Amino acid sequence: MESQSYSNELELAVNNFLDYCANYRNLSNYTLRNYDSDLNHFVEYLKSESQVNINDLDRSSVRKYVNLLNDLDYKRSSINRKISVIRIFCRYLSTNKDFGTKNLVFTTKSKTDRRLPKILSVNHVRDLLNSVDISSFNGLRNKTIIDLMYTTGLRVSEISDINISDLVNLDQIKIIGKGSKSRVVYISKNSKVVLENYLIAREKQPKNSNALFINKYGGRLSVRSIQKIVKKCGLNAGLDITIHPHMVRHTFATQMISNGADLRTVQTLLGHSRIATTQIYTHVANKDMENSYFNSHPRAVSK
């Protein structure tokens, strides 16, 4: 096979795989459409990450993709379906001599019962916010994004979607969330100061959008850009964990519950349609309490 760019080679592999499924696996048109949609979504993600070789497709590629889906608040069942399709595709690649895939090692299926989400400690959040250089517009914008995520618990897509007109006296934000459901989230006094400083700087930037958070061209900052900003800020802060936006949302919810917030209140602030989705954070808070006990109580600490 002639040398091709990574995206073309992968797109060819997807097309060959779909032909194989249609001709030899006797799959329904509905299933084939799902395969096509899921794999092309995955390919577009890989292209956005500037993957340069089909051999780079490995466990890490899939794990990062799943993190993206979690940040976008995909349903667990949808994520598992996409993982399943990618797994079948990877098996096809590993047995097809036309595609040299030496490094294909696949991840296991994500369980329907969620593992406890990872959260940031109070010190992590402090170090993360303090490490952002706010001498430039981008730095001030980036700090405001992280600060607003932490003070509101908003999804990364909701942060991207905020318009200037959604701000209410800089104390509240009107949000249209999943399922077009509206809610209000609140801005703390400290975060209000950060936001005010950002808005002053934003006025001096070129703008062609009503978006709160804008890129260098004045357009709306995309979800992918925000994800990269959060990850980069975490790396620059020298934290011992990799940060992604949903981790900040997890932290907001867990710390609210740990400090006595009512579960229904947290559910409303997060925009969850089901209380069961919010209840996972009570388990995280309880685990955090357990760790504090065993690390602090004189009868529990190992001598």
C-alpha positions as CSV (number, residue, x, y, z in Angstrom):
1,M,0.0,0.0,0.0
2,E,1.3,3.4,-0.9
3,S,2.4,5.8,1.9
4,Q,-0.5,8.0,2.9
5,S,-1.2,10.6,5.5
6,Y,-2.5,9.2,8.8
7,S,-6.0,10.4,8.4
8,N,-6.4,9.1,4.9
9,E,-5.0,5.7,5.9
10,L,-7.3,5.5,8.9
11,E,-10.3,6.6,6.9
12,L,-9.4,3.9,4.3
13,A,-9.2,1.3,7.1
14,V,-12.7,2.4,8.4
15,N,-14.2,2.1,5.0
16,N,-12.6,-1.3,4.5
17,F,-13.9,-2.4,7.9
18,L,-17.4,-1.3,7.2
19,D,-17.3,-3.1,3.8
20,Y,-16.1,-6.2,5.6
21,C,-18.9,-5.9,8.2
22,A,-21.6,-5.5,5.5
23,N,-20.3,-8.4,3.3
24,Y,-19.1,-11.0,5.8
25,R,-20.8,-10.2,9.2
26,N,-24.3,-9.7,7.8
27,L,-24.9,-6.7,10.1
28,S,-28.1,-4.7,9.8
29,N,-28.1,-1.2,8.2
30,Y,-28.9,0.3,11.6
31,T,-25.8,-1.4,13.2
32,L,-23.6,-0.4,10.2
33,R,-24.8,3.3,10.6
34,N,-23.8,3.2,14.2
35,Y,-20.4,1.7,13.4
36,D,-19.9,4.4,10.7
37,S,-20.9,7.2,13.0
38,D,-18.9,6.0,16.0
39,L,-15.7,5.3,14.1
40,N,-15.7,8.6,12.2
41,H,-16.2,10.5,15.4
42,F,-13.2,8.7,16.8
43,V,-11.1,9.4,13.6
44,E,-12.0,13.1,13.8
45,Y,-10.9,13.2,17.4
46,L,-7.5,11.5,16.5
47,K,-7.1,14.1,13.7
48,S,-7.7,16.9,16.2
49,E,-4.9,15.4,18.3
50,S,-2.5,15.4,15.3
51,Q,-1.8,11.7,15.5
52,V,0.7,11.0,12.7
53,N,0.9,7.2,12.4
54,I,-1.7,4.4,12.5
55,N,0.6,2.6,14.9
56,D,-0.1,5.3,17.5
57,L,-3.6,3.9,17.9
58,D,-3.3,2.2,21.3
59,R,-4.7,2.1,24.8
60,S,-3.7,5.7,25.5
61,S,-5.5,7.0,22.4
62,V,-8.8,5.3,23.5
63,R,-8.4,6.4,27.1
64,K,-8.0,10.0,26.1
65,Y,-11.0,9.8,23.8
66,V,-13.1,8.3,26.6
67,N,-12.0,11.3,28.8
68,L,-13.3,13.6,26.1
69,L,-16.7,11.8,26.0
70,N,-16.9,12.0,29.8
71,D,-16.1,15.8,29.6
72,L,-18.9,16.2,27.1
73,D,-21.2,14.3,29.5
74,Y,-22.0,11.4,27.1
75,K,-24.2,8.7,28.7
76,R,-22.3,5.7,30.0
77,S,-24.2,3.4,27.6
78,S,-23.2,5.6,24.7
79,I,-19.6,5.5,25.7
80,N,-19.6,1.8,26.1
81,R,-21.1,1.4,22.7
82,K,-18.4,3.5,21.1
83,I,-15.7,1.6,23.0
84,S,-17.2,-1.7,21.8
85,V,-17.1,-0.6,18.2
86,I,-13.6,0.7,18.5
87,R,-12.5,-2.6,20.0
88,I,-14.0,-4.6,17.1
89,F,-12.3,-2.2,14.7
90,C,-9.0,-2.6,16.4
91,R,-9.2,-6.4,16.2
92,Y,-9.9,-6.1,12.5
93,L,-6.8,-3.9,12.1
94,S,-4.6,-6.3,14.0
95,T,-5.5,-9.2,11.8
96,N,-5.4,-7.3,8.5
97,K,-2.0,-7.4,6.7
98,D,-2.8,-4.1,4.8
99,F,-2.5,-2.1,8.0
100,G,0.7,-2.4,10.0
101,T,-0.7,-2.1,13.5
102,K,2.0,-3.5,15.9
103,N,1.0,-1.6,19.0
104,L,-2.7,-2.3,19.2
105,V,-3.5,-3.0,22.8
106,F,-7.0,-2.4,23.8
107,T,-8.7,-1.3,27.0
108,T,-11.4,-3.2,28.8
109,K,-15.1,-2.1,28.6
110,S,-16.1,0.7,30.9
111,K,-18.4,-0.7,33.6
112,T,-22.0,0.6,33.7
113,D,-21.6,1.0,37.4
114,R,-19.3,4.0,37.6
115,R,-16.0,3.9,39.5
116,L,-15.6,6.7,42.0
117,P,-14.6,9.9,40.1
118,K,-11.2,11.4,40.7
119,I,-11.2,14.8,42.4
120,L,-8.8,17.5,43.2
121,S,-7.8,18.4,46.8
122,V,-8.2,21.9,48.1
123,N,-4.4,22.3,47.8
124,H,-4.5,21.1,44.2
125,V,-7.1,23.8,43.3
126,R,-5.2,26.5,45.1
127,D,-1.9,25.5,43.3
128,L,-3.7,25.3,40.0
129,L,-5.3,28.7,40.2
130,N,-2.2,30.4,41.7
131,S,0.1,29.0,39.0
132,V,-1.7,30.7,36.0
133,D,0.2,33.7,34.7
134,I,-2.4,36.5,34.3
135,S,-0.1,39.1,32.8
136,S,-1.5,38.3,29.4
137,F,-5.1,38.2,28.2
138,N,-5.0,34.5,27.5
139,G,-3.6,33.8,31.0
140,L,-6.4,35.9,32.6
141,R,-9.0,34.1,30.5
142,N,-7.6,30.7,31.3
143,K,-7.6,31.4,35.1
144,T,-11.2,32.7,34.8
145,I,-12.3,29.6,33.0
146,I,-10.9,27.3,35.7
147,D,-12.1,29.5,38.5
148,L,-15.6,29.6,37.1
149,M,-15.6,25.8,36.6
150,Y,-14.6,25.3,40.2
151,T,-17.1,27.8,41.6
152,T,-20.1,26.6,39.5
153,G,-19.5,23.0,38.6
154,L,-20.4,23.6,35.0
155,R,-19.8,21.1,32.2
156,V,-17.1,22.1,29.8
157,S,-19.7,22.4,27.0
158,E,-21.7,24.8,29.2
159,I,-18.6,26.9,29.9
160,S,-18.0,27.2,26.1
161,D,-21.7,28.1,25.5
162,I,-21.9,31.0,28.0
163,N,-22.8,34.3,26.4
164,I,-22.3,37.7,27.9
165,S,-26.1,38.1,28.0
166,D,-26.3,35.0,30.3
167,L,-24.6,36.8,33.1
168,V,-26.9,38.2,35.8
169,N,-25.2,41.1,37.7
170,L,-22.1,38.9,37.8
171,D,-23.7,37.0,40.6
172,Q,-25.5,34.3,38.6
173,I,-25.3,32.6,35.2
174,K,-28.3,31.4,33.2
175,I,-27.5,28.0,31.7
176,I,-29.2,26.0,29.1
177,G,-27.9,22.5,29.8
178,K,-28.5,18.9,28.5
179,G,-31.9,18.3,27.1
180,S,-32.4,22.1,26.7
181,K,-33.2,22.4,30.4
182,S,-32.5,25.8,32.0
183,R,-31.0,26.4,35.4
184,V,-29.2,29.1,37.3
185,V,-25.7,28.7,38.9
186,Y,-24.1,31.1,41.3
187,I,-20.8,33.0,41.3
188,S,-18.9,33.4,44.6
189,K,-17.5,36.8,45.7
190,N,-13.9,35.8,45.0
191,S,-14.8,34.4,41.5
192,K,-16.8,37.6,40.8
193,V,-13.6,39.6,41.2
194,V,-11.7,37.3,38.8
195,L,-14.6,37.5,36.3
196,E,-14.8,41.3,36.5
197,N,-11.1,41.6,35.7
198,Y,-11.5,39.3,32.7
199,L,-14.4,41.2,31.4
200,I,-12.4,44.5,31.5
201,A,-9.6,42.8,29.5
202,R,-12.1,41.2,27.1
203,E,-13.4,44.6,26.1
204,K,-10.0,45.5,24.6
205,Q,-9.9,42.3,22.4
206,P,-11.3,41.9,18.9
207,K,-14.7,40.3,19.1
208,N,-17.1,38.8,16.6
209,S,-19.1,36.8,19.1
210,N,-21.3,37.3,22.1
211,A,-19.4,34.4,23.8
212,L,-18.0,35.0,27.2
213,F,-14.8,33.2,26.5
214,I,-13.2,34.1,23.2
215,N,-10.1,33.0,21.2
216,K,-7.5,35.2,19.6
217,Y,-9.8,35.8,16.6
218,G,-12.7,37.0,18.8
219,G,-14.8,33.9,18.2
220,R,-16.2,31.4,20.8
221,L,-13.6,29.3,22.5
222,S,-14.4,25.6,21.6
223,V,-14.8,22.7,24.0
224,R,-11.6,21.1,22.7
225,S,-9.6,24.3,23.3
226,I,-10.9,24.6,26.9
227,Q,-10.0,21.0,27.5
228,K,-6.4,21.6,26.3
229,I,-6.2,24.8,28.4
230,V,-7.2,23.0,31.6
231,K,-4.8,20.2,30.9
232,K,-1.9,22.6,30.1
233,C,-2.6,24.6,33.2
234,G,-2.4,21.5,35.3
235,L,0.9,20.5,33.8
236,N,2.3,24.0,34.3
237,A,1.2,23.9,37.9
238,G,3.4,20.8,38.4
239,L,0.5,18.8,39.8
240,D,0.9,15.1,40.4
241,I,-2.3,14.2,38.5
242,T,-3.5,15.0,35.0
243,I,-6.3,17.5,35.0
244,H,-9.4,17.5,32.8
245,P,-12.5,19.7,33.0
246,H,-14.8,17.0,34.4
247,M,-12.4,16.5,37.3
248,V,-13.0,20.1,38.3
249,R,-16.8,19.5,38.1
250,H,-16.4,16.3,40.2
251,T,-14.4,18.4,42.8
252,F,-17.1,21.0,43.0
253,A,-19.8,18.4,43.7
254,T,-17.8,16.5,46.2
255,Q,-16.7,19.5,48.2
256,M,-20.3,20.9,48.2
257,I,-21.6,17.6,49.7
258,S,-18.6,17.3,52.1
259,N,-19.4,20.8,53.5
260,G,-23.1,19.9,54.1
261,A,-24.9,20.9,50.9
262,D,-28.2,19.1,50.4
263,L,-28.1,16.4,47.7
264,R,-31.1,17.9,45.8
265,T,-29.4,21.3,45.8
266,V,-26.2,19.8,44.3
267,Q,-28.4,17.9,41.7
268,T,-30.0,21.1,40.6
269,L,-26.7,23.0,40.4
270,L,-25.1,20.3,38.3
271,G,-28.1,20.0,36.0
272,H,-28.5,16.2,36.7
273,S,-31.9,14.8,35.6
274,R,-31.6,11.9,38.1
275,I,-30.7,12.0,41.8
276,A,-28.8,8.7,41.4
277,T,-26.3,10.4,39.2
278,T,-25.5,12.9,41.9
279,Q,-25.4,10.3,44.7
280,I,-22.0,9.0,43.4
281,Y,-20.5,12.1,45.0
282,T,-21.7,11.1,48.5
283,H,-19.6,8.0,48.1
284,V,-16.6,10.1,47.1
285,A,-17.1,12.4,50.1
286,N,-17.4,9.4,52.4
287,K,-14.2,7.9,51.0
288,D,-12.5,11.2,51.5
289,M,-13.8,11.3,55.1
290,E,-12.5,7.7,55.7
291,N,-9.0,8.7,54.3
292,S,-8.9,11.7,56.6
293,Y,-9.8,9.6,59.6
294,F,-7.1,7.0,59.0
295,N,-4.5,9.6,58.2
296,S,-5.4,11.8,61.3
297,H,-6.8,9.9,64.2
298,P,-4.1,8.9,66.7
299,R,-5.5,5.4,67.1
300,A,-5.7,4.9,63.3
301,V,-2.3,6.3,62.2
302,S,0.3,3.6,61.8
303,K,3.3,4.1,64.1
